[in-house]
Amino acid sequence: MTFVETFQESLDIILSGGWVMIPLFCLGLIAFYVGGRLLLFFRRGNHRKTSVETCEDWIRNSSKATGTVGEIIRYSQDGVETLDEIQSRFEEIRTAEIPRLQQNIVFLQILVNTAPLLGLLGTVLGMLTTFNGIALGGSESTTSIVAGGIQVALITTQMGLCLAIPGYIFVFYLKQKVTDYEGFLVRLESISLQQFSTRKA
């Protein structure tokens, strides 16, 4: 089966779920975009790969520092005269980064929570179509109406769950990433303060 045939078959399945599939599909695209941006942020950052020893070396000589960690070190070290200034710089970094990441995760969680509700809406609409077909009697057209209603109910429910189940896991994973990043900033701040105190002693 070619890509075009596979795409056409997938499109037919989506369209057979009724109009509810359109907002579900759009919701899925937005969720993938937001989740992808967050994942890219953590993938690009080198804080997970940077050891304590490397941080200490980079703080002693900030010109060696690379990546996101290097930018943080240079910003927190350049031109500072006191420990309070270093703490203030790190507080600025946390204020600039952490709330933005958390807001994106909250937005992603709202999208994930909405997916099964839209699926449930499709289920209700499908069952209403089914009951309407049953009420019409036992003709051949009635059978197709009933079958169509059941199809809508099942496809929308399936789509909602397919978005929600991996979405919940992904949101949990991203929350752990934010926690790890916060922990790294605290460790880096502590190392920076120790190094600064050693230099001034």
For each residue, the residues with C-beta under 8 A, 3 or more apart:
1: 5 6 9
2: 5 6
3: 6 7
4: 7 8
5: 1 2 8 9
6: 1 2 3 9 10
7: 3 4 10 11
8: 4 5 11 12
9: 1 5 6 12 13
10: 6 7 13 14
11: 7 8 14 15
12: 8 9 15 16
13: 9 10 16 17 155
14: 10 11 17 21 25 159
15: 11 12 21
16: 12 13 151 152 155
17: 13 14 20 21 24 122 151 152 155 156 159
18: 21 122 125 126 152 156
19: 22 23
20: 17 23 24 118 119 121 122 125 152 156
21: 14 15 17 18 24 25 122 155 156 159
22: 19 25 26
23: 19 20 26 27 118
24: 17 20 21 27 28 115 118 119 122 156 159 160 163
25: 14 21 22 28 29 159
26: 22 23 29 30
27: 23 24 30 31 111 114 115 118 163
28: 24 25 31 32 115 159 163
29: 25 26 32 33
30: 26 27 33 34 111
31: 27 28 34 35 108 111 112 115 163 167
32: 28 29 35 36
33: 29 30 36 37
34: 30 31 37 38 104 107 108 111
35: 31 32 38 39 108 167 170 174
36: 32 33 39 40
37: 33 34 40 41 104
38: 34 35 41 42 101 104 105 108 174 177
39: 35 36 42 43 174
40: 36 37 43 44
41: 37 38 44 45 101
42: 38 39 45 48 174 177 181
43: 39 40
44: 40 41 67 68
45: 41 42 48 67 68 69 181
46: 49 50 66 67 68 69
47: 50 68 69 181 184 188
48: 42 45 180 184
49: 46
50: 46 47 54 55 58 67 69
51: 54 55
52: 55 56 187 191
53: 56 57
54: 50 51 57 58
55: 50 51 52 58 59 69 73 187 188 191
56: 52 53 59 60 191 195
57: 53 54 60 61 64
58: 50 54 55 61 62 64 65 69 70 73
59: 55 56 62 65 73 77 191 192 195
60: 56 57 195
61: 57 58 64 65
62: 58 59 65 70 73 74 77 78
63:
64: 57 58 61 70
65: 58 59 61 62 69 70 71 73 74
66: 46 69 70
67: 44 45 46 50 70 71
68: 44 45 46 47 71 72
69: 45 46 47 50 55 58 65 66 72 73 188
70: 58 62 64 65 66 67 73 74
71: 65 67 68 74 75
72: 68 69 75 76 93 185 188
73: 55 58 59 62 65 69 70 76 77 188 192
74: 62 65 70 71 77 78
75: 71 72 78 89 93
76: 72 73 80 86 89 90 93 188 189 192
77: 59 62 73 74 80 86 192
78: 62 74 75
79:
80: 76 77 85 86 89 196
81: 85
82: 85 86
83: 86 87 193 196 197
84: 87 88
85: 80 81 82 88 89
86: 76 77 80 82 83 89 90 189 192 193 196
87: 83 84 90 91 189 193
88: 84 85 91 92
89: 75 76 80 85 86 92 93
90: 76 86 87 93 94 185 188 189 192
91: 87 88 94 95
92: 88 89 95 96
93: 72 75 76 89 90 96 97 185
94: 90 91 97 98 182 185
95: 91 92 98 99
96: 92 93 100
97: 93 94 100 101 181
98: 94 95 101 102 178 181 182
99: 95 102 103
100: 96 97 103 104
101: 38 41 97 98 104 105 178 181
102: 98 99 105 106 178
103: 99 100 106 107
104: 34 37 38 100 101 107 108
105: 38 101 102 108 109 171 174 175 178
106: 102 103 109 110
107: 34 103 104 110 111
108: 31 34 35 38 104 105 111 112 167 170 171 174
109: 105 106 112 113 171
110: 106 107 113 114
111: 27 30 31 34 107 108 114 115 167
112: 31 108 109 115 163 164 167 168 170 171
113: 109 110 116 117 164
114: 27 110 111 117 118
115: 24 27 28 31 111 112 118 119 159 160 161 163 164 167
116: 113 119 120 160 161 163 164
117: 113 114 120 121 160
118: 20 23 24 27 114 115 121 122 156 160
119: 20 24 115 116 122 123 156 157 158 159 160 161 164
120: 116 117 123 124 157 160
121: 20 117 118 124 125 156
122: 17 18 20 21 24 118 119 125 126 152 153 155 156 157 159 160
123: 119 120 126 127 153 154 156 157
124: 120 121 127 128 153
125: 18 20 121 122 128 129 152 153 156
126: 18 122 123 129 130 149 150 151 152 153 154 156
127: 123 124 130 131 149 153
128: 124 125 131 132 149
129: 125 126 132 133 145 146 148 149 152
130: 126 127 133 134 145 146 149 150 153
131: 127 128 134 135 149
132: 128 129 135 136 145 149
133: 129 130 136 142 143 144 145 146 148 149
134: 130 131 142 146
135: 131 132
136: 132 133 139 141 142 145
137: 142
138: 142 143
139: 136 142 143
140: 143 144
141: 136 144 145
142: 133 134 136 137 138 139 145 146
143: 133 138 139 140 146 147
144: 133 140 141 147 148
145: 129 130 132 133 136 141 142 148 149
146: 129 130 133 134 142 143 149 150
147: 143 144 150 151
148: 129 133 144 145 151 152
149: 126 127 128 129 130 131 132 133 145 146 152 153
150: 126 130 146 147 153 154
151: 16 17 126 147 148 154 155
152: 16 17 18 20 122 125 126 129 148 149 155 156
153: 122 123 124 125 126 127 130 149 150 156 157
154: 123 126 150 151 157 158
155: 13 16 17 21 122 151 152 158 159
156: 17 18 20 21 24 118 119 121 122 123 125 126 152 153 159 160
157: 119 120 122 123 153 154 160 161
158: 119 154 155 161 162
159: 14 17 21 24 25 28 115 119 122 155 156 162 163
160: 24 115 116 117 118 119 120 122 156 157 163 164
161: 115 116 119 157 158 164 165
162: 158 159 165 166
163: 24 27 28 31 112 115 116 159 160 166 167
164: 112 113 115 116 119 160 161 167 168
165: 161 162 168 169
166: 162 163 169 170
167: 31 35 108 111 112 115 163 164 170 171
168: 112 164 165 171 172
169: 165 166 172 173
170: 35 108 112 166 167 173 174
171: 105 108 109 112 167 168 174 175
172: 168 169 175 176
173: 169 170 176 177
174: 35 38 39 42 105 108 170 171 177 178
175: 105 171 172 178 179
176: 172 173 179 180
177: 38 42 173 174 180 181
178: 98 101 102 105 174 175 181 182
179: 175 176 182 183
180: 48 176 177 183 184
181: 42 45 47 97 98 101 177 178 184 185
182: 94 98 178 179 185 186
183: 179 180 186 187
184: 47 48 180 181 187 188
185: 72 90 93 94 181 182 188 189
186: 182 183 189 190
187: 52 55 183 184 190 191
188: 47 55 69 72 73 76 90 184 185 191 192
189: 76 86 87 90 185 186 192 193
190: 186 187 193 194
191: 52 55 56 59 187 188 194 195
192: 59 73 76 77 86 90 188 189 195 196
193: 83 86 87 189 190 196 197
194: 190 191 197 198
195: 56 59 60 191 192 198 199
196: 80 83 86 192 193 199 200
197: 83 193 194 200 201
198: 194 195 201
199: 195 196
200: 196 197
201: 197 198
